[in-house]
Structure formats: C-alpha cells, structure tokens
Amino acid sequence: MFLLYKILSWTILPFLVGRLITRSRKEPSYRRHMLERFGLSNQQSLVPAIWIHAVSIGEVLACQGLIERMGRRFTEFDILITCTTPGGRETTKAFTSKKIRVSYLPFDINPFISNFIKNNKPVCLLVMETEIWPTLFERCSKHSIPIFILNARLSKKSMQGYLKVRRLTSLTMEKVSGVLSQTEEDAARLKRIGGQEVIVTGNLKFDRKATPDQLKLGHSLRQLFGEKRHIIVAASTHEGEEIAIINSFISQCSQDYLLVLVPRHERRFPDVMTLIKSKNMSFVRRSDNRPVPANCRIVLGDSMGEMYSYYACSDLVIMGGSFITNGGQNPLEALSIGKHVITGPSTFNFSQIVKKGVAAKVIHSADNSDSAMLLVGKLLPSLKKPNASHDAPIQFVNQNVGALQKTVNYLEKQMNTWRKY
C-alpha cells in the first residue's frame, strides 16, 4: 500500500505543480518560494529546531501561543514552522520570537522530505490538528524524529475517509509517538484510525487572546465606522455566502445598521467588491481607512490580520463558513472579547465548541441568512443596552482554557525522546 502511495505521489506531482501555478494567477504569492516545495533552500541550518507544521491561517493562529511559549522555554532550539498556503506563511510575520524559521512543507515525496530534514535538523515534529502524510511520517521515523499531533481533531466524515485506506493510515499512524486531542469524541475517532497514545488536552484556540494593540485598533475602527450605528460583522465568509447575507441584510435591517463583510481569503476581495457593486449599494473599503458616511450600508473588510479588531468594533458577529457546507469557522476569537456569535447550520469543524456555546447561550444557531438577520434584530436591543453584560462569552471561553499549559507540560516530559544532533 505504501509503495502504491509513493508511485501515485510521483504520478500526480505535475498536477500539483500545475495547480499551484493556476492558483498563482489569482494569488501571485503562490509563485514565491516554489523551490521550498521541493525541499530545496539556499540555507542550511546549524541550529537544531523544533518543527511545527501548521497548514494555513487557522492552524498557525492556533499555535501562536504555543510557539511563543516554546521559544522562551526551549531556548537551545530554533522554531521551524512549515505551512502549505501563503496565508499561513504571512500570518507567522506577527510572531514576536526572533528564532523562528518559516518554510513551505515539501511535497510528500521521499527525496524532497529527506533533503528538507537534512537541511533543517528537526529534533521533533509537532503537527497541528490532523495532517497525516505517509512519506513525511515515514522519513521522520527513519531519522529518529518523534512525531506528535497537537490540538488534534477529526470529524466523522474525515475519519470515514481515512478508514477507506485503513492499512496505509494505520501504518502511518504507527509512526506517531503521541496525539493530544481536543475532545473525547476526537480521541475516539483518532484511535479508530490507528492513534496509539491519545490524550485529551482541550483546544488551544481557547487560550488565544487579543493583544492590546488589536483592541485599540478595534476602537479606532468603531470610530471610523460610526459609534452610534449597529455594527454587524460577517466574518470569514466564503463564496456563496456573501450574496445571501447581503440580500438578507438589505431586506431586514434599517439604515442605522452597518454590515462589515470580511471574506475568508484575500484573493476573493475583488470578487466580493464586484458583488457589492452589483447590488448598487453604497460601500467603503476598510483599506480606504476613512470615516464611513451615514448613508453607507456596507464595509468591505479587505485587510488581513485584523480579525480581532473587526470583532472588537462590532455589536454582533455572524460566522462565515457555516451557511454553506463548509463546516464553519472558529467562533472563539469573537467570544473571547465579549461578542455573541450567530452561526449557520454547517458547524462540523467546531461542533463541540458550538454545542457548548449554544448551551451557554453565547452562540446562536440559524438555519439560513434570513434567520440569522432575524436573530440580529432579536439580540441586538438587549446587547446594546447601557447596562448590558458582555461577560458571558468571555466567561465561556475562560472556563475552557488550559490546553496550552497541558501541551507544554507534555512536550517537556517528551524531551528525552527528541533526536540528538
């Protein structure tokens, strides 16, 4: 089975490269650092590194606190971060540690992975959430580099996919020294696909907090957007969601409501702007950085790295990715600064968080965008009262923190298994 996988990996390589080139037509950043995807670099590290693989923006943000804590705790090592998307790579620029090295993860092919290991001297591999790469794991095992999967989650759908190639999945998971899962349900599924040492430590995303600068920018945005207006942030929206949200907003919300629409991906900013223009709506782009006129109904959030600030300026948040079959986006950032969240019906990526949040009455479920706007009208009057408490969302998040400390404690105990150079 593994031999077949290796043959298939070489066979589809031209298609993977072609896909990157195709994507780069809309997002030129995919063309940069292309050699890294073949395990090539003009630098060879002399300092061993703790290797963390975080696929894209969400995973990179989830491990930010861990990276900065580890940078202070394990001072003898560099921190090597690998990503697969330009967004993930760009997000690492916000990290404060000076010992961070960043690269794209090479294609999962033996010479590329082996060369990457040789040049970067990893002492261990920490995989964020659940990224299972047979050649990567096999090569790390061959070089005595222990693998740990952190903040691991596995949906029922993903589990079923892995079980279709059970033998390959099992052989790959045998190489993993430990798995720290978000929930008991995740742990059970991870064991079914071959996880050996699975411990429930909670979700690292509960431990993330906004910085003072992010909150300060949120206050500035509130002044720009209109302090007396009802500000609704539709966060991390995907294709197909914006048009429905805009239509529901126009039909149900009065002039004193302002919709701040923040697409999930930077490459979609122009498309969403075209969509807003097609509705003949008065709008302002965040990048214009100017006061929003009273007759303006929509702000296009065309900036990256400002999600906490958008949340901070809002009265209520509608979470994108949940009104299509995409599984939703992370609601915890908004909750952590006291904002209630409305989600659509598709939340399987964060099912346990949403379930707990609904029970705590800080997350509110809607069947579609029309229902979401009805909830906006129902919730906002009480949330906007002068004596309204915003403690409930914050308390909900604070009751679930602790995964970061548990993860660091676990890694400290595993240090004796790390590769020596």
N, C-alpha and C positions, 0 to 999 in steps of 0.2 A: 504493500500500500504506500509506504514512504517512497519507494523507488518510482512508483507511478506519479506521486505528487511532484517529485523532482523533475521528471520528464515534462510534466504538464507546466511547471513553473517556467522552464526554458521555452516551451512552445508558445506560451501566452505573453512572454516578455515584449515582443514587438507591439502587441496590442496595448500593453500597459504604458509603454513609452508613447505610443500614438495618442492614447487617452490624455496623457499629461500635456502633450503638445496641443491637442484640441482644446483642452480647458484653458491653456495659456492664451488663447485668442481673446477670451473674455477677461481673464485674470492673468496678466503678464508675469506676476510673481511666481507662477508655476514653472517658468523657464529658468529661474535663477537657481543656482546651487544644484544643477541637474546631476553633476558628477557624483554628488554625495549619495544619490540613489543607487549608484553602482559601487558603493563602498570606497570611493576614491576621494582623497583630500590632499591638499598641498602641505598639511601639517601632520606631525607625528607627536603625540603627547608623551611627555616624560613623567607625568604625574598620574598615578592610578586614579580611577574615577568610579564613583557610584553612578551607575547608569539607570536613568529613569526614562521609560518610554511612555509618552502621552500623545495620543493620536492627534487631537485637534484642540480647539479653543477650550471646550468644556473640560477635557481631561487635564489640560495644562493649568487651568484655573483651580481645579480641584486639588492639585498637588502643590500649589504655590506655597501654602503654609508649611507643608512637609519639606519642600526644598529649602526654604529659608531656615527652618529649624535644623535640618540636617547639615546645612552649611556651617552653622555655629557649633553643632555637636561633633561632627566628623571633620575636623579642620585639616587632617592629613590627606584628604581626598578632594579632587575636583568633583563637581556635579556635572554629569553629561546628560543632556536632555535630547531625546530624539522625538521627532514629530513626523507626520505624514502630510500635513497641509500647511500652506503658507500662513494661514490664520493662527495655527498653533505656534508656529515659529515666531511670528510677530508678537504674540502675547508674551513670550518669555522676556521681551525687552523691558517689561515693567518690573522684573525681579531685581532685588537690590544686591544680591550676592555677586561679588566680583570673580568668584571661582567657577562660574557657570560656563560650560561649553554647549553649543547647540548645533544639531545636525539633523538632516532628514534620515529616517530609517532606510537602510538599503533594501532593495527588492529582496524577497525571501529566497535567495539563491546562494548556494554554498560559497563560491569564491568572493562574492560581494560581502557576505556576512563575516567570513573569516578574515578578510582584509580589514574590515572595519574594527573587529575585535583586536587584531594585531596593532593597529594604529592608535587605539584609544585606551587600552589597558583597563577594562572594567573589572572591578572586584566583585560586583554582583549586578543583577538585572532586576529592576523593580518595574513591573508592568502595571500601568494604571487601568483600572476597571477590568475588562476582559478582552484582551487581544492575544489570540493563540496562533502562533506562527511556527509550523513544524520545523523548518530549517533553522530558524533563529534559536529555538529552544534546543535543538539537537547540537548545534555548534557551541552554544554556551555550555551545555553539559559536557561536551567533548573537551572543552578548555577549563573545566572545573570552576565554572562561574555559576553560583547558585541563582535560581530564578524565584522571585516572589511576586505573586499577583496581589496588588493592593486595591482597596476600595472596590473589590470585585462585585459585579452584578451580572445576572444572567436571566434574561426574560425566558418565558416558556417557549416562545417562538424560536429564539436563538438556540435554546437547549435542543429543541427538536431538529434544528439544522445540523448541529454538531453530532447528534446521535445517528444521523444518516450516514456519516463517515466515522462510525464508532471506533473502529480499530485505529485509524490514524489519530483521532482525537485522544484516545486512551494512551497511545504510545507517546504523544506529545505531552500530555498532562503528567505522565510519569516523570518527566524531567523537572517538574516544578517542586521546589522544596517546601513552599508554604503558600497558602491562599488566605487572605484576610477579606472576608465578605461583608457587605453592607447589612444584610438581613438574614434571618434564619431560612427564609424561602430561597434566597440566592445561594446560601450554603448547601441546601438540599439539592438544588439543580447542579451546582458545581461538582458535587460528589457524584452525581449520576453520570457526568461526562468524564469522570476519572480523577477528580481532585482528591489528593491523598490527605494532606494536612490542612483542613479548612477550619478557620476560626472566625467567629462573628465579632467584628470590632466596631461596626457602625459606619456611617457615611462621612467621609472627610469634608463634604460640602457643607455640613452643619457648622464646621469650625471656621469657615471663611467669614470675614468681617470687612465692612467698608473702611477705607482709610479716611482720616480727617480731610485730606485733600479732595477725595471723591465726594464727600458730603458737602464740602464747601462749594465745589463746582455745582452740585445739585441745587444749592441755594441760589447760586447765580443764574442757573437755568430757569428756576422758578420766577425770578425777577424778569428775565427776558421773555418768558412765555406768557406771563400775566398772573400776578399773585392772587387776584380775585376770581380767576377762572377755575372751572372744574377740569383738572388735567387728568386725562386717561392715557396711560402708556400701554400700547400694544407691543409687547416685547418679543424679540426673536421670531418674527413672523416668517412664514415660508410661502412659496409660490402657491397661489390658490386661496390663501387666507386673506390677503390684503383687500381684495375686491369685495369679499363678503363682509369684512369688518367695516370698510368704508361705507358700503351701502347701508348697513345696519345703523351705523353712527349717524349718517345723514338723515335717515328716516325717523330716528328716535331721540336724538339729542339736540337741544336748543343751542342758540348762538353762544351762550356763555360756557359751553363745553368745548374743550380743545383736545383733539386726538393727536398724540405723539406716536408715530408709526416707525418702529425700529426693525428693519429686516435683519434676519439672522446672518446673512452673508453679504459682505461688502460688494461682491460682484453684481448683486441684484439692486443696488441703489439706483442706477439709471433706469432700470425696468420699472421699479416702483414709482419713481418720479414721473415717468411717462404715463403710468396708470392713473396717478392722481390728476395729472393734467387732462386726461381723457374725461374725467368727471366734471371738468370746468370748475374745480374747487380752488379757492384762494389758499395758497400754502406757502410755507417758508422752510428752507433747508436749515438744519442745525449748523452746517458748515458756514452759513452766512453770518452766524454769530451776531445777530441783530434783534432788537425787540420785535415781538410778534404783534402785528396790528390787531385791533379788536375784531375786525371783520374776517380774520384768517381762521379757518376751521381745522387745518391740519399742519403739523410739523413733521417733516421727514427727518428721521434720526439717522443721518448719513455720516456717522462717525463710529470709530472702533474704540474699544476700551473704556467706554463711558457708561456702561450699563448700570452700575451702582448709582451714578449721578442722575441718570434718567429716572430710576426708581425713587431717588431722594426728592425729586421735584414733583412727583406725581401725587394724586389723591387715591388712585386705584390702578391696579395692574391687570391687564388681560394677557395671559401667557400664550405665546405662539407655539406652533408645532403640535397643538392639541386639537385644532379644528380641521385637520386633515389626518390621515392615518400614519402619522409620523412619530407618535409616542410621547409628544410633549417636550418641553424644555424645563430646565431647573427653576423651581419657584422659590428656592431658599434665599437667594440674594435679596429679592424684594421683601420677603417675610422678615429677614434679619434686621431691616431698618424700619420695621413697623408698618408695612403696607400689606393690605389684604390682596389676595390674588384670585382671579377668575380663570378657570381652565375650561377647555372644551372636553369632549368625550374621550379623546385618544391620549392616554397618560401612562402607557405601559412602561416607558423609560423610567418613570419616577412613581410607580404605582403605590409603593409603601408610604412615601412621603405624602402623596396626595390623599391617600386613605386616612392617614393620621391628621393631616391638615384639615380635612373636611370634618372629621370628628371633633377637632378643636375649634371649628367654626372660623378659621382664618383662611381656608381655601374654599372656594365656592364653585360648584360644577354647573356647567351649562351645556345644553345639547347642541347648540349652534350659535352663530354670531348674533342672531336676533335675541336669543335667550340671554346671551352674555350682556347685551345692552339693556335688556330689561333688569338684569341684576345690578348693573351700574346705577340705574335710576332708583332702585330699591335700597342699595347700600350707601350711596354717597351722602344722602341727607344726614344720616347718623354719624358717618365718619367725618363730616365737615363741621359738626357742632363744636363750639369753643372748648367744651369740656370732654370731648371725645378722647378715649384712651386708645393709644396705639401700642399698648404693652402686650396685648395678647399674641400677635405674630412674633414679637421678639421673645416672649416667654416660651412660645412653642419651639423656636429654634434653640434657645438656651437649654431647654430640657433634654435636648438630643445631642449636645456637644460631647466630645471626649474621644472621638476616633483618632484624632491627630496624636494625642499623647499615647494611646494604646499602640498605635502604629510605630512610633519612635521607640517605645519600650521593647516592642517585639524585635525590631531591627537591631537594637543594641544587644539583645540576647543571642542574635544570629551572627554576630560579627566574627565569631571564631570559625564560621563556615565559609567566609568570604575568601576569594582567591588571593594568594600572596604573590607579590612581584618582587 
